[in-house]
Amino acid sequence: MGGTRRVATGTDSGTSTLTRAGTSPTNGVGASPSPSTTCIRLSAMQRPVRVAVVDDFEVVVRGVAALLADEPRVEVVELSVDQPVRQDIDVALFDTFGNDQLTGEALRTVVDNPHVASVAAYTSRFDPRLKDWLLGQGARGYLSKSLGAVELGDALVRIADGEVVVVEPPRNHAR
């Protein structure tokens, strides 16, 4: 994502924004950005959010890693194909595809891993019951696979900062 620069905004939450070149950030005193401004939230940790992509298909973990490769707020540090996460990470992105009948074992393994601070379910199909179940089992996010890199980065930053984030696919999104 070339042409970006970090801009401190002095927000109460301790987050700052990433402003694309050619735009102007907020002035940090509550003013709104101009309509041409694209502000992107950075983690309160003031470093990229460390992410592990957890799935049983290599094509998925590599694809998500490629999607996030140019997202400066996110560092994909581990690709986990049928292996436990072995590094300290902020968010494990757990793919729910093929897990419609989750017994809890796969999710519990990730949620209970001492190297994983938070878990976000990554799904191609929004199911309110599955969302409620996953959040009840300890997931901190339920994220649509329709998200682009910037939107996924935003959600991962918010989760790493302690929020519970649910992002449904757009209503007109084909499933």
C-alpha positions in Angstrom: 0.0 0.0 0.0 2.4 2.6 -1.2 1.9 6.3 -0.6 0.8 6.1 3.0 2.1 7.9 6.0 1.5 7.6 9.7 -0.3 10.5 11.4 -0.8 10.8 15.1 -4.2 12.0 16.0 -4.1 12.2 19.8 -7.3 10.2 20.2 -8.5 9.2 23.6 -8.3 5.5 22.7 -4.6 5.7 22.0 -5.1 4.7 18.4 -3.8 6.7 15.5 -4.7 6.8 11.9 -3.0 5.9 8.6 -3.8 8.6 6.0 -3.3 7.9 2.3 -1.1 10.3 0.4 -2.8 13.3 -1.0 -5.3 13.5 1.9 -5.3 15.3 5.2 -5.9 13.7 8.6 -8.2 15.1 11.2 -6.7 17.8 13.4 -7.0 15.7 16.5 -9.5 18.0 18.1 -12.7 16.4 17.0 -12.9 17.8 13.5 -14.0 15.4 10.8 -11.8 14.5 7.9 -12.6 16.1 4.6 -14.7 13.9 2.2 -11.6 13.0 0.2 -9.7 11.8 3.3 -9.3 8.1 4.0 -8.4 7.5 7.6 -7.4 4.0 8.6 -7.2 3.0 12.3 -3.9 1.7 13.7 -3.6 -0.5 16.7 -3.2 1.1 20.1 -0.2 -1.2 20.4 1.6 1.1 18.0 3.0 -1.8 16.0 1.4 -4.1 13.4 -1.1 -6.6 14.7 0.4 -10.1 14.6 -1.9 -12.5 12.9 -2.0 -16.3 12.4 -4.2 -17.6 9.6 -5.6 -21.0 10.8 -7.2 -23.3 8.3 -6.9 -26.9 7.1 -6.3 -25.8 3.4 -3.0 -24.4 2.4 -4.6 -22.4 -0.5 -6.7 -20.5 2.0 -3.9 -19.6 4.4 -1.6 -18.5 1.6 -4.4 -16.6 -0.1 -5.3 -14.6 3.1 -1.6 -14.0 3.7 -1.3 -12.6 0.2 -4.4 -10.4 0.7 -2.9 -8.9 3.8 0.7 -8.6 2.5 0.3 -4.9 1.6 -1.7 -4.0 4.8 0.9 -2.2 7.0 -1.2 -2.5 10.2 -1.1 -6.3 10.0 1.8 -8.7 10.1 0.9 -12.3 9.1 3.5 -14.2 11.2 2.1 -17.7 11.0 0.3 -19.8 8.5 -1.3 -22.8 10.3 -2.4 -25.8 8.3 -3.5 -28.5 10.7 -0.8 -27.3 13.2 -1.2 -25.4 16.5 -0.1 -21.8 16.5 3.5 -21.7 17.9 4.2 -18.0 18.1 2.7 -15.2 20.2 0.1 -13.6 18.1 -2.6 -10.9 18.6 -5.3 -12.5 16.5 -5.8 -16.0 15.0 -8.0 -15.7 11.9 -10.0 -19.0 12.1 -11.7 -20.1 8.8 -15.1 -21.7 9.5 -15.6 -23.1 6.0 -16.5 -26.8 6.2 -17.1 -26.4 9.9 -20.9 -25.9 9.9 -21.2 -28.7 12.4 -18.5 -27.5 14.7 -18.1 -29.7 17.7 -16.0 -27.0 19.4 -12.8 -29.0 19.4 -11.1 -27.1 16.5 -12.1 -23.7 17.9 -11.3 -24.7 21.5 -7.8 -25.7 20.4 -7.2 -22.2 19.0 -9.0 -20.2 21.8 -7.2 -22.2 24.5 -3.7 -21.8 22.9 -1.5 -19.7 25.2 0.1 -18.1 22.2 -3.2 -16.7 20.9 -4.5 -13.5 22.4 -7.8 -13.3 20.4 -9.6 -15.4 17.8 -11.7 -14.1 14.9 -13.9 -16.5 12.9 -13.6 -15.9 9.1 -16.7 -17.0 7.2 -18.2 -16.9 3.7 -21.7 -17.4 5.1 -23.4 -15.3 7.8 -25.2 -17.6 10.2 -26.6 -15.8 13.3 -26.6 -19.1 15.3 -23.0 -19.9 14.4 -22.0 -16.3 15.2 -23.6 -16.5 18.6 -22.1 -19.9 19.3 -18.6 -18.9 18.2 -18.7 -15.7 20.2 -20.0 -17.7 23.2 -17.0 -20.1 22.8 -14.5 -17.2 23.1 -14.1 -15.8 19.6 -13.8 -12.0 19.6 -14.8 -11.6 16.0 -17.1 -13.0 13.2 -15.8 -11.6 9.9 -17.1 -11.9 6.4 -14.8 -13.2 3.7 -16.2 -10.4 1.5 -14.0 -7.9 3.3 -11.1 -6.3 1.3 -7.6 -6.0 2.8 -8.2 -2.6 4.4 -11.6 -3.6 5.9 -10.1 -6.9 7.2 -7.2 -4.9 8.6 -9.6 -2.6 10.4 -11.5 -5.5 11.9 -8.2 -7.2 13.1 -6.9 -4.0 14.6 -10.2 -3.5 16.5 -10.1 -7.1 17.8 -6.5 -6.8 18.9 -7.5 -3.6 20.7 -10.1 -5.6 22.7 -13.3 -5.1 20.8 -15.8 -7.8 19.7 -16.3 -7.2 16.0 -19.0 -8.7 13.8 -19.0 -7.8 10.1 -21.8 -9.3 8.0 -21.4 -9.6 4.2 -23.2 -7.0 2.2 -26.9 -7.9 1.5 -26.2 -8.1 -2.2 -23.2 -10.3 -1.8 -23.6 -13.7 -3.5 -23.0 -16.6 -1.2 
